């Protein structure tokens, strides 16, 4: 079931319909009045209260989709005060016309806007038969927070096929929506989806069920894993798995390093980054081109520079051209000359790095 529906703009000329309309017009029922005039409709012809809004009404959508521009939809009110103003922009994509829904937040504060969620191109044949609203679990939720007035936000987009535009003539489109001002627990649905996915993958990692591949460390220890998880995190590992002639691949890393790598691949976190494994992991991160892990490790390295590991960090920065981190560690060594008495300094055999370090410590002070 799709969650946008289309209403005819033109009134029917059939006498039977006219009689039905007249019979209901006397009691002012929303059920038979045009969508744009219903009390819960956000349109240019209606003063809708924010907490009552259940649909956006867009007139002459076919014309708007054929003419790329920005168009007003309508506003909501907090009693008599303007609250939110909805507008749309239209553009052209490959074989589709795109409708972008936006909102102008008139006042400071936080708003939770739930809007119909359609993952693919809108099919008008389905739209015309759509009878009512879907439940909230078919909506996508956006949280908008602003400390200033008249702040504009993008909400979502819908795509319409070229072939369907003819069917939109003389019709208005109603998009289900719900609005909550100052929600008690604001959570963006996109963020919530990521949390659920990460939690699901984390559970898979712990339960170790339905595995379809084996990774082996340099000690021969085997780890049952899921191809899809490995492929999603690293193109390098994806190619290794794809090109493997069996269901096993050997990584030249220790057991601890393998466990830390798998922990990151499955959960997006590595608990051991705070200890000496951090320096081993950065080699692995670059080897498998794990960009997120590289960023995580860079942050941890800067936070955990000390006299004992400063030279080792300097070596890593030279190896991977980490200029920004190198500046930080050089400055640390300059302020802590006891680093030059450590085992790391004694064993340093990188001539180029040594020259750069001495230049920073001594020459720059002259």
FENHUZI-V162076 format. One record per residue. N is the residue number from 1. RES is the residue in one letter. OMEGA is omega in radians with two decimals (NA if undefined). BURIAL is b if it has 9 or more other C-alpha atoms within 8 Angstrom, else e. Layout:
# FENHUZI-V162076
N;RES;OMEGA;BURIAL  N;RES;OMEGA;BURIAL
This chain:
# FENHUZI-V162076
1;X;-3.12;e  2;X;-3.06;e  3;X;2.86;b  4;X;3.06;b  5;X;-3.05;b  6;X;3.08;b  7;X;3.04;b  8;X;3.07;e  9;X;-3.10;e  10;X;3.09;e  11;X;3.11;e  12;X;3.13;e  13;X;-3.11;e  14;X;-3.06;e  15;X;-3.12;e  16;X;3.14;e  17;X;3.13;b  18;X;3.14;b  19;X;3.13;e  20;X;-3.14;e  21;X;-3.09;b  22;X;-3.11;e  23;X;-3.13;e  24;X;-3.09;b  25;X;-3.07;b  26;X;-3.11;e  27;X;3.05;e  28;X;-3.10;e  29;X;3.08;e  30;X;-3.02;b  31;X;-3.08;e  32;X;3.10;e  33;X;3.11;b  34;X;-3.04;e  35;X;-3.06;b  36;X;-3.13;b  37;X;-3.13;b  38;X;-2.98;b  39;X;-3.11;b  40;X;-3.09;b  41;X;3.02;b  42;X;-3.13;b  43;X;-3.14;b  44;X;-3.07;b  45;X;-3.02;e  46;X;3.05;b  47;X;-3.04;b  48;X;3.05;b  49;X;-3.06;b  50;X;-3.06;b  51;X;3.14;e  52;X;-3.04;b  53;X;3.09;b  54;X;3.13;b  55;X;2.96;b  56;X;3.14;b  57;X;-3.11;b  58;X;-3.13;b  59;X;2.99;e  60;X;-3.06;b  61;X;-3.12;b  62;X;3.12;b  63;X;-3.12;e  64;X;-3.14;b  65;X;3.13;b  66;X;-3.08;e  67;X;-3.07;e  68;X;-3.12;b  69;X;3.02;e  70;X;-3.08;e  71;X;3.07;e  72;X;3.03;e  73;X;-3.14;b  74;X;-3.06;b  75;X;3.01;b  76;X;-3.02;b  77;X;2.97;b  78;X;-2.93;b  79;X;-3.13;e  80;X;-3.05;e  81;X;3.09;e  82;X;-3.05;b  83;X;3.12;b  84;X;3.05;b  85;X;-3.12;b  86;X;3.07;b  87;X;-3.13;b  88;X;2.99;b  89;X;3.12;b  90;X;3.14;b  91;X;-3.10;b  92;X;3.04;b  93;X;3.11;e  94;X;3.09;e  95;X;3.13;e  96;X;2.93;b  97;X;-3.00;b  98;X;3.07;b  99;X;-3.14;b  100;X;-3.13;b  101;X;-3.11;b  102;X;3.12;b  103;X;3.02;b  104;X;-3.13;b  105;X;-3.04;b  106;X;-3.02;b  107;X;3.07;b  108;X;3.10;b  109;X;-3.10;b  110;X;3.13;b  111;X;3.06;b  112;X;-3.09;b  113;X;3.09;b  114;X;-3.06;b  115;X;-3.12;b  116;X;-3.06;b  117;X;3.10;e  118;X;-3.04;b  119;X;-3.08;e  120;X;-3.09;e  121;X;-3.13;b  122;X;3.08;b  123;X;-3.04;b  124;X;3.11;e  125;X;3.08;e  126;X;-3.11;b  127;X;-3.04;b  128;X;-3.13;b  129;X;-3.07;e  130;X;-3.01;b  131;X;-3.06;e  132;X;-3.09;e  133;X;3.05;e  134;X;3.09;e  135;X;-3.01;e  136;X;-3.13;e  137;X;3.05;e  138;X;3.13;b  139;X;2.95;b  140;X;-3.04;b  141;X;3.06;b  142;X;3.09;b  143;X;3.14;b  144;X;-3.13;b  145;X;-3.11;e  146;X;3.08;b  147;X;3.12;e  148;X;3.14;e  149;X;3.05;b  150;X;3.09;e  151;X;-3.10;b  152;X;-3.13;e  153;X;2.98;b  154;X;-3.13;e  155;X;-3.09;b  156;X;3.14;e  157;X;3.05;e  158;X;-3.14;b  159;X;3.12;b  160;X;3.12;b  161;X;3.11;b  162;X;-3.07;e  163;X;-3.08;e  164;X;-3.05;b  165;X;3.14;b  166;X;-3.13;e  167;X;-3.13;e  168;X;-3.11;b  169;X;3.11;b  170;X;3.12;b  171;X;3.02;b  172;X;-3.14;b  173;X;3.11;b  174;X;-3.10;b  175;X;3.13;b  176;X;-3.09;b  177;X;3.00;b  178;X;-3.08;b  179;X;3.07;b  180;X;3.14;b  181;X;-3.12;b  182;X;-3.14;e  183;X;-3.11;b  184;X;-3.11;e  185;X;-3.09;e  186;X;3.10;e  187;X;3.08;b  188;X;-3.09;b  189;X;3.12;b  190;X;3.10;b  191;X;3.13;e  192;X;3.13;b  193;X;3.13;e  194;X;3.13;e  195;X;-3.13;e  196;X;3.14;e  197;X;-3.14;e  198;X;3.12;b  199;X;-3.13;b  200;X;-3.13;e  201;X;3.12;b  202;X;3.11;b  203;X;3.11;e  204;X;-3.12;b  205;X;-3.08;b  206;X;-3.08;e  207;X;3.09;e  208;X;-3.12;b  209;X;3.05;e  210;X;3.11;e  211;X;-3.11;b  212;X;3.12;b  213;X;-3.13;b  214;X;2.98;b  215;X;-3.09;b  216;X;3.13;b  217;X;-3.11;b  218;X;3.05;b  219;X;-3.12;e  220;X;3.14;e  221;X;-3.06;e  222;X;-3.14;e  223;X;3.11;e  224;X;-3.04;b  225;X;3.13;b  226;X;-3.11;b  227;X;-3.04;b  228;X;3.12;e  229;X;3.13;b  230;X;-3.09;b  231;X;-3.10;b  232;X;-3.04;e  233;X;-3.05;e  234;X;3.07;b  235;X;3.13;b  236;X;3.12;e  237;X;3.10;b  238;X;3.13;b  239;X;3.11;b  240;X;-3.14;b  241;X;-3.11;b  242;X;-3.07;e  243;X;-3.14;e  244;X;-3.13;b  245;X;3.07;e  246;X;3.12;e  247;X;-3.12;b  248;X;3.05;b  249;X;-3.11;b  250;X;3.05;e  251;X;-3.12;e  252;X;3.10;e  253;X;-3.08;e  254;X;3.10;b  255;X;-3.13;b  256;X;-3.14;e  257;X;3.11;b  258;X;-3.13;b  259;X;3.09;e  260;X;3.11;b  261;X;-3.13;b  262;X;3.09;e  263;X;3.12;b  264;X;-3.11;b  265;X;-3.08;b  266;X;-3.03;b  267;X;-3.08;b  268;X;-3.12;b  269;X;3.04;e  270;X;-3.09;b  271;X;-3.02;e  272;X;-3.10;b  273;X;-3.10;b  274;X;3.13;b  275;X;-3.03;e  276;X;3.12;e  277;X;3.14;b  278;X;-3.08;b  279;X;3.06;b  280;X;-3.09;b  281;X;-3.10;b  282;X;3.03;b  283;X;-3.14;e  284;X;-3.12;b  285;X;3.12;b  286;X;3.14;b  287;X;-3.10;e  288;X;3.09;b  289;X;3.12;b  290;X;-3.00;b  291;X;-3.13;e  292;X;3.12;e  293;X;3.11;b  294;X;3.13;b  295;X;3.13;e  296;X;-3.11;e  297;X;3.10;b  298;X;3.13;b  299;X;-3.12;e  300;X;3.13;b  301;X;-3.14;b  302;X;-3.10;b  303;X;-2.98;e  304;X;3.05;e  305;X;3.06;b  306;X;-3.08;e  307;X;-3.07;b  308;X;-3.03;e  309;X;-3.04;b  310;X;-3.12;b  311;X;3.12;b  312;X;3.10;e  313;X;3.11;b  314;X;3.11;b  315;X;3.11;b  316;X;-3.13;b  317;X;3.10;b  318;X;-3.10;b  319;X;-3.04;e  320;X;3.09;e  321;X;3.12;e  322;X;-2.99;b  323;X;-3.10;e  324;X;3.12;e  325;X;3.12;b  326;X;3.10;b  327;X;-3.14;e  328;X;-3.09;b  329;X;3.07;b  330;X;3.13;b  331;X;3.10;b  332;X;-3.13;b  333;X;3.12;b  334;X;-3.12;b  335;X;-3.11;e  336;X;-3.06;e  337;X;3.11;e  338;X;3.06;e  339;X;-3.10;b  340;X;3.11;e  341;X;-3.09;e  342;X;3.11;b  343;X;3.12;e  344;X;3.12;b  345;X;-3.13;b  346;X;-3.08;e  347;X;-3.12;e  348;X;-3.14;e  349;X;3.10;e  350;X;-3.05;e  351;X;-3.11;e  352;X;3.13;e  353;X;3.14;b  354;X;3.11;b  355;X;3.14;e  356;X;-3.12;e  357;X;3.12;b  358;X;3.12;b  359;X;3.14;b  360;X;-3.05;b  361;X;-2.98;b  362;X;-3.03;e  363;X;-3.11;e  364;X;3.14;e  365;X;-3.08;e  366;X;NA;e
